[in-house]
Structure formats: C-alpha cells, structure tokens
Amino acid sequence: MNKKIFLEIGINIKSEYREIVIPTMLELGCSGFMETEDALYCYIDKDLLTKTEYENLKEDLKKLVQLKSEKLLINIREIAEENWNEKWERSIQPIEIGQRFVVVPSWCKYENKKDKIVLKIDPKMSFGTGFHETTRITLTLLEKHIKTGFNILDVGTGTGILAIAASKMGAVKSVGIDIDEWSVANAQENVIKNEVQNFVKIYKKRPEEIKGKFNIITSNLTLNTNIELLKEYSRLTESNGIIILSGFFKNDVKILETHLIKTKFSIKDIIYENEWSAISAIKAE
C-alpha cells in the first residue's frame, strides 16, 4: 500500500505569533504540526487540495498569515506520510515558568531538583502548553495574586493549565470553562493526570452561564473577546477581586485600560513578554 503524500508547509514565523497561525492552518485541513526554534511546520494531505488550490497555496498562505512587520518565508515540499503527532510530541519539553512552576508533558522525564510545582500538561490540540508567552505571563500574575482558600474561574481554559495551577497553589474551588469540546476533554484529562479532580471542575460553558462569585478570574483570550466579556467578569468577581487578562499585544494595552476603567476595575499590574501583554485589575467595592 502506497503511503499518502503530504505537504510540509514551513513558515519562518516568530514563536509569539504561532498560536495565531495554527487555527488558520487547522481550517485549511492541516492534521499535524511541528515547531523548531526558527519555524512552524504544518502538514496537510495533498489529496485534500485541488490542482488549482495547490498551485495557489503559497500565495494564499501569505495573505492568511500576514502580520505587521513580519516578513514571512513559506516553503512547501512534498513528503511521505509519517506520525506527525509523535514528531510534535518530541519537540515539546519541560519548561519552567515563574518562581514556582514547571510544565511537564507526560512523555517527558523531569528531575525536580528545585522542588517546583509540577503541572502535568498534555496539550494535544488545545491552547496552553506553557510555551506561549501569554500562558506564561498569565501564570506569573496568578502566582502573584492567588491566596489559599480562593475561588478561581478560568475562561477559555484550553488545556486547563491555569485552573490546575490555581488548585496547586491553594484554591479550594477552581472552575475552567471553554466552548470547544476538544479543549474541555483535554482539560479534563489533564485534571486527572494532576490528581486535582476534587478541586478543579471543567465545563463546556460560556461566562454568562456561570453563577456565583470568584476571587480571581483569568482570561487568556483575544483583545476584543476580553473587552466583550468585561461586564460578565464584573458580575462574577467578588468585591476587591482580581481579573487577569492576556492574549493581546503591547499596543493594545491602552485600549483595554480604557474599557477596564469604564467597567470600574483599577489596574494593578501590566507585564510583558516579547510583543505580548497581561494585565491584572481589581474590582472596586
């Protein structure tokens, strides 16, 4: 039996932009990914494309993934079928974050010589590996503001990494929500891997479906989504509670600050990593 022929699409795109490109590549039909220091590699079954689509692919990709000040180089070559997920798994290694955390996929060995809090995260296709800047800076702010006994809500939980981390730092109730079924299933698996199922609950819900009050809300989403959800976050946050927002660029901070003030939140912290930003803000009484 002949092996399928795949297209390997290599994009020399900065690491901070890759999480934006991957959903677009999934929509095109890519079934596997691999990252190196210099590029993102995407794999698609050549048979899924017509001859015309194949010929126009490189130009279409440039339009789809075009980013400001980014001079993209795209290389496409034909290769025989392989286990792309296995290749991708080999590219993901343990990563230390902040003062207390290390993210370790289940297929990696890690000698915990520094007595870090270990987060066992298998990302699959969900966002939140610890390799993206927004995950790291959100986790850094969560580490700063959380206290034992807090209730936490993580919106757009992805792999569940923030909800799991909160429970390991003393949250008595940690709720992660997402509208993507794959993410919910992935997060639930990671909750079990970390043995925190008594403290962390994952649901396929939107913020407007959630009741109760939380000491901290984390939201690593896009700028516009964060802005749209601020009223819901205000409803769900305890007086003097904290919201931690990320998923937006440095240039967007002023825009988000304006909306936070209108919603009666006061800025506490703004931190950056490369082009990405995270904000923590306190709800006025």
C-alpha positions in Angstrom: 0.0 0.0 0.0 1.4 3.3 -1.1 1.9 5.9 1.6 -0.1 9.2 1.4 1.7 12.2 0.2 1.6 15.2 2.5 2.6 18.8 2.0 5.0 20.1 4.6 4.4 23.8 4.9 7.3 25.5 6.7 6.6 29.1 7.9 9.5 31.0 9.5 7.3 32.9 11.9 8.2 34.2 15.4 7.1 31.9 18.2 4.8 34.6 19.7 2.7 34.6 16.5 2.4 30.8 16.0 -0.7 30.3 18.2 -2.5 32.8 16.0 -1.5 30.9 12.8 -2.3 27.4 13.9 -6.1 27.8 14.0 -5.9 29.1 10.4 -3.9 26.1 9.3 -6.3 23.8 11.0 -9.1 25.3 9.0 -7.1 24.6 5.8 -7.1 20.9 6.8 -3.6 20.5 8.5 -3.5 17.4 10.6 -0.2 17.8 12.4 2.3 20.4 13.5 6.0 20.6 14.5 7.8 23.5 16.0 11.5 24.4 15.8 13.3 27.4 17.1 13.1 29.1 13.7 9.8 27.8 12.1 6.4 26.3 12.4 5.8 23.2 10.2 2.3 22.2 9.2 1.2 19.0 7.5 -1.7 18.5 5.1 -2.8 15.6 2.9 -2.1 16.7 -0.6 -5.3 14.9 -1.9 -7.4 17.4 0.1 -6.4 20.1 -2.4 -7.4 20.5 -6.0 -4.6 21.3 -8.5 -5.6 24.9 -8.6 -5.7 25.1 -4.8 -2.3 23.5 -4.6 -0.8 26.0 -7.1 -2.2 29.0 -5.3 -1.5 27.7 -1.8 1.7 29.7 -1.1 0.2 33.0 -2.1 -3.0 32.3 -0.2 -1.0 31.4 2.9 0.9 34.7 2.7 -2.4 36.5 2.8 -3.8 34.4 5.6 -0.9 34.7 8.0 0.3 38.1 7.1 1.3 40.0 10.2 2.5 43.6 10.8 6.3 44.0 10.3 6.6 40.2 9.7 8.5 39.2 6.5 7.3 35.7 6.1 9.1 33.0 4.2 7.0 30.0 3.3 8.4 26.8 2.0 6.3 23.9 0.7 7.5 20.4 -0.1 6.0 17.0 -0.7 6.9 14.2 1.8 5.6 10.7 2.5 3.3 10.1 5.4 4.7 9.9 9.0 3.4 10.1 12.5 3.3 13.9 12.8 1.9 13.9 16.3 4.7 11.8 17.5 7.2 14.2 15.9 5.4 17.1 17.5 5.4 15.5 20.9 9.2 15.1 20.7 9.5 18.8 20.2 7.7 19.6 23.4 10.0 19.5 26.5 9.5 20.6 30.2 9.5 24.4 30.7 10.0 26.3 34.0 7.7 29.3 34.5 7.9 32.0 37.1 9.3 31.1 40.5 7.3 28.0 41.3 6.2 26.1 38.2 7.4 23.6 35.7 5.1 22.3 32.9 5.9 18.7 32.1 4.2 16.6 29.3 3.5 13.0 30.3 6.0 11.7 27.8 8.9 13.7 29.3 11.2 12.9 32.3 11.9 15.8 34.7 14.2 15.7 37.7 12.6 18.1 40.2 15.8 19.3 41.8 14.4 22.8 42.6 11.2 21.5 44.2 9.0 23.2 41.6 5.2 22.7 41.4 4.8 20.3 38.6 2.0 20.8 36.1 1.4 17.7 34.0 0.0 19.0 30.8 -0.5 17.1 27.6 -1.6 19.9 25.2 -2.9 17.9 22.2 -4.7 20.5 20.1 -5.7 22.8 22.9 -4.1 26.1 23.8 -2.0 26.3 26.9 1.3 24.4 26.7 3.3 26.9 28.6 5.4 27.6 25.5 3.3 30.6 24.5 4.1 34.0 26.2 0.5 34.7 27.2 0.3 31.5 29.2 3.5 32.3 31.0 2.7 35.9 31.9 -0.9 35.0 33.0 0.5 32.2 35.2 3.0 34.7 36.6 0.2 37.1 37.6 -1.9 34.3 39.0 1.1 33.2 41.1 1.4 36.8 42.5 -2.3 37.3 43.4 -3.6 33.9 44.5 -4.2 33.1 48.2 -5.1 29.8 49.9 -8.8 29.4 50.0 -9.6 31.4 46.9 -12.2 30.5 44.3 -10.9 30.8 40.7 -12.6 30.9 37.3 -10.6 30.3 34.2 -12.3 31.4 31.0 -11.2 29.7 27.7 -9.4 27.1 29.8 -7.8 25.3 26.8 -5.6 22.6 28.4 -6.8 23.6 31.9 -3.3 24.7 32.9 -4.3 27.8 34.8 -7.2 26.1 36.6 -4.9 23.3 37.6 -2.1 25.7 38.7 -4.6 27.6 40.9 -5.6 24.4 42.7 -2.0 23.5 43.3 -1.4 27.0 44.9 -4.3 26.6 47.3 -7.5 27.4 45.5 -10.4 25.5 47.1 -12.5 25.8 44.0 -11.1 26.1 40.5 -13.5 26.2 37.6 -12.3 26.1 34.0 -14.8 26.7 31.1 -14.4 26.5 27.3 -16.8 26.4 24.4 -14.6 23.9 22.5 -15.4 20.3 23.1 -11.9 19.1 22.4 -10.4 21.6 24.9 -12.9 20.5 27.6 -12.0 16.9 27.1 -8.3 17.7 27.0 -8.5 19.8 30.2 -10.5 17.1 32.0 -7.8 14.5 31.1 -5.1 16.9 32.5 -7.1 17.4 35.7 -7.0 13.7 36.3 -3.3 13.5 35.4 -2.6 16.1 38.1 -4.9 14.4 40.6 -6.8 17.6 41.4 -10.3 16.4 40.4 -11.6 17.2 43.9 -10.7 20.9 43.4 -10.9 21.5 39.7 -14.1 21.3 37.6 -14.1 21.7 33.8 -17.3 22.6 31.9 -18.4 23.4 28.3 -20.0 26.7 29.2 -19.8 30.4 28.4 -19.3 33.0 31.2 -22.9 34.1 31.1 -23.9 30.6 32.1 -21.8 30.7 35.3 -23.3 31.7 38.7 -21.6 32.7 41.9 -18.6 34.9 42.7 -14.9 34.3 42.3 -11.8 35.8 43.9 -9.8 35.6 40.7 -10.9 35.3 37.0 -8.3 34.5 34.4 -9.0 35.1 30.7 -6.2 34.4 28.2 -8.3 35.3 25.1 -8.2 38.0 22.4 -8.4 41.7 23.0 -12.0 42.0 21.6 -13.2 38.9 23.5 -11.8 40.2 26.7 -13.5 43.6 26.2 -16.8 42.0 25.3 -16.7 39.9 28.5 -15.8 42.6 31.0 -19.4 43.1 32.2 -19.7 39.4 32.8 -16.4 39.4 34.7 -17.6 42.3 36.8 -20.7 40.3 37.7 -18.7 37.2 38.6 -15.9 38.9 40.5 -16.0 39.4 44.3 -15.6 43.0 45.6 -11.9 43.6 45.6 -11.5 40.5 43.5 -8.9 40.3 40.7 -9.2 39.7 36.9 -6.1 38.7 35.0 -6.4 39.3 31.2 -4.0 38.3 28.5 -4.0 37.4 24.8 -3.3 40.9 23.4 -0.3 42.8 22.2 1.6 45.7 23.8 0.0 48.2 21.5 -3.5 47.2 22.8 -2.9 47.8 26.5 -4.2 51.4 26.4 -7.4 50.3 24.7 -8.0 47.6 27.3 -7.2 50.0 30.2 -9.9 52.4 29.0 -12.5 49.7 29.0 -11.4 48.4 32.4 -11.8 51.8 33.9 -15.3 52.1 32.4 -16.2 48.8 34.0 -14.9 50.0 37.4 -11.7 48.0 37.5 -8.5 49.5 38.7 -5.2 48.4 37.1 -2.7 46.7 39.4 -0.1 45.1 37.1 0.9 45.2 33.5 3.6 42.8 32.4 5.1 42.0 29.0 6.9 39.2 27.3 8.1 39.9 23.7 5.1 41.5 22.0 2.5 40.1 24.3 0.9 41.6 27.4 -1.1 40.7 30.5 -3.0 42.9 32.9 -4.3 42.3 36.4 -7.0 44.6 37.7 -9.0 44.9 40.9 -12.8 45.3 41.1 -13.9 48.4 43.1 -16.2 47.8 46.0 
